Amino acid sequence: MSYSQLYPWVMIRLLPHMPPLVFARFCNLSDAKSHSQTLKQLMPHGKFLIFLDVSLPIEQEESES
């Protein structure tokens, strides 16, 4: 089982003039939202997104090619 399957919720930070930065993974949405609320208090002008990573595991991607 891959790391992304264990922690499917991803938080990214949007930075101006740079690609999005993935900096945290969570096993459930409530943990991700709690972390996001704390970050918004610490960095009120920061832009963060939470999304579900639905990419295929590496083993499945290789076998489908």
C-alpha positions in Angstrom: 0.0 0.0 0.0 1.5 3.4 -1.0 1.8 6.4 1.2 -0.8 8.4 -0.9 -3.3 5.6 -0.2 -2.8 5.8 3.5 -3.0 9.6 3.5 -5.3 10.5 0.6 -6.1 14.1 1.7 -3.5 16.6 0.4 -3.0 20.2 1.5 -1.2 22.5 -0.9 -0.1 26.1 -0.5 -0.5 28.5 -3.4 2.5 30.8 -3.8 2.7 33.7 -6.3 4.9 33.0 -9.3 5.7 29.5 -8.2 4.1 26.1 -8.7 1.7 24.8 -5.9 3.6 23.3 -3.0 2.3 20.0 -1.5 3.3 20.2 2.2 1.0 17.9 4.1 -1.0 14.7 3.8 -3.8 13.6 6.1 -5.7 10.4 6.6 -9.1 12.1 7.0 -10.7 15.4 6.0 -11.4 16.6 9.5 -7.7 16.6 10.3 -6.9 18.5 7.1 -9.6 21.1 7.9 -8.3 21.6 11.5 -4.8 22.1 10.2 -6.0 24.5 7.6 -7.9 26.6 10.2 -4.7 26.8 12.3 -2.7 27.9 9.3 -5.2 30.6 8.4 -4.9 32.0 11.9 -1.1 32.0 11.7 -0.9 33.2 8.0 -4.1 35.1 7.3 -3.0 36.0 3.7 -1.8 32.5 2.8 -3.8 30.6 0.2 -4.3 26.9 0.9 -6.3 24.1 -0.8 -7.3 20.7 0.4 -8.2 18.0 -2.1 -8.5 14.2 -2.3 -5.7 12.6 -4.2 -7.3 9.9 -6.3 -4.2 9.0 -8.4 -3.7 5.3 -9.1 -1.2 3.4 -7.1 2.2 3.0 -8.9 1.6 -0.8 -9.4 -1.7 -0.2 -11.3 -0.3 2.6 -13.4 2.6 0.4 -14.7 0.4 -2.6 -15.4 -2.1 -0.6 -17.5 0.5 0.7 -19.9 
